[in-house]
Amino acid sequence: MSEVDFELMRNMPVFGGLSNGTLKMLLDQSDIASVAAGEFFFREGDRAQSLFVLQQGVALVERVWKDASVVLGRLRKGDCVGEMSLIDMMPRSASVRAEEDCQAIEITLRCLHQLYKQALDQYAMIMMNMGREISRRLRISDDRLFVLEQKTTAVNS
């Protein structure tokens, strides 16, 4: 565990309110994923195994539509991805591909289960934080859909 990784996670909303001991445990039990430019962290439809905290590089969130890849967003240092499938236990809803060489902290389901067994209150906190992050993203998507609907309505009027 490096001090840089500790501070990176300490300042992320997903890990807000967690004790130093919990952050240390998460980092000690996590691996570092190195993903080369053009390679995938995971693909749409994959089973969820972990979430990723980007340490360096840029990654693209993509979905496939009509055999073409559509970029939904870009992830940078300090962004977290993959938590939605850990909560709803559904397949990945999008792919995440490295746009440039990336390095990320990989926090596995096994690690989160260990936290559940050791410190239920800390586990509840991280799950609540992930729910808040997903809710924040849903609000952004709702706003985008609303604007798109208004534009569509104006064109068709």
N, C-alpha and C positions, 0 to 999 in steps of 0.2 A: 504494500500500500504506500503510495507516495502522498506527500503533503499536498501536491497540486491536485491529484484526484480527489482527495478529501475535501478540499476547498471548492472544487468544481461541483461536487455533489451537494455540499453544504448549502450552496447558493441556488440550487434548483428547487422549484416549487414541489416537484414530485417527492423530494426527500425532506421537505420542510417539517420542522418540529421533531425530527428524529434525534435521538440522543447520539452523542459522539461514539459511544460504545456500539450502537446499532450500525452507524455508518461504517465504523471500522470492521465490524463483522461482515457486512455486505461486501466491502472492498476486499477483505481477506479471502472470502469464498468465491469471488468473481474472477473471471478470466479476462484477458485482453484479446479482443478480436481485431485482427488486421485484415482489411478488405481492400484489395487492389482496385484501382480505377476500372470501371466497367463490370466488376463482379458484384454479386448480390449479398446483402446481409440476410435477406429472406425474400421469398417470392409470394405473390398473391396466391392464396389457397393453401399455403404451407400450414402445418400444425405449429402452434405456439410452443416454444421451448424457453424463451427468454426475452428480456427487454435489453435495449442498448442505450448507453449514454455516450454520445459522440465526444471524443477527446480532441480529435484533429481531423481535418478534411471536410469535404462537402459531400452529402449524399442526397439522392433524389427519391422522393416518394412518388411512385408511379402506379397507374392502373392501365390495363389493356382494354382498348375499345376498338372494335373492327380491325383486329390484327395490328393495331398501332399502339405504341406506348404513349400515354398522356401523363405529363408531369403535373402532379398536384401540389408539390411544394419542395423546398430545399431545406435541408438540415445542416446545421453548423455546430461548432464546438459548444457544448453545454446543452444541446437538444437531446431529448429522450424520445425513443421510438419503440413500438412493439408492445406497449402496455395494454392496449385495448384487448388484444387476444388473450392476454393473461387474465383479464377480468371476466370476459364473457365466454372464454374457452371455445371460441369459434375459430375457424381457419383465418389466416391473415387476410385482411381486406384489401391490401395493396402490397406492392413490392417496394423494397428499399434497396437502391443500387448506388454504389460509390461513384460519384462523378469524378472524384480525384481520390488518390490513395487516402484511406481512412483508418483510424484507430478508434476503438470504442471499448468501454467497460461493458462486459456482458454479464447481466444478473439473471441467473437461471431460475426456473420454477423450483428446483431443488433448494436453492439458496433461500428463496422466499418461504418455502415450506419449513426450513430450519428456523427461520425467524418466527414463524407462526408457533412452532413448538417451544421456542425459548422466551419469546416476549410478545404475547398476544396483543398488548396495547400498542406496541411499535408496528406490528403487522397491520393492525387496524388503521393506524395513522397513514402508513404508506398506501394502503388500498384506498383510503378516503382521498388522499392526495392525487392518486392516479385517476380516480373518478372525477375530481375537480378539473384535472387537465383535459380529460376527454370531454367534459361538459364545456370547457372553454373553447375547445376546437369545434364542437358542435354548434356553438353560438356563432362562431366565425362562418361556418358553412351555411347556417341559417341566413345570416346577413347576405352572403353571396347569392344564395338562391332567391332571396327576396328582391335584390337588385336585378338579377337576371329576369325574374318574373315581371318586374315593372317595365323593363326594356322590351320584353316580348309583348306585353300588353300594349305598350305605346306604339310599337311597329304594326300590330294587328288592328289598331283602332282606326 
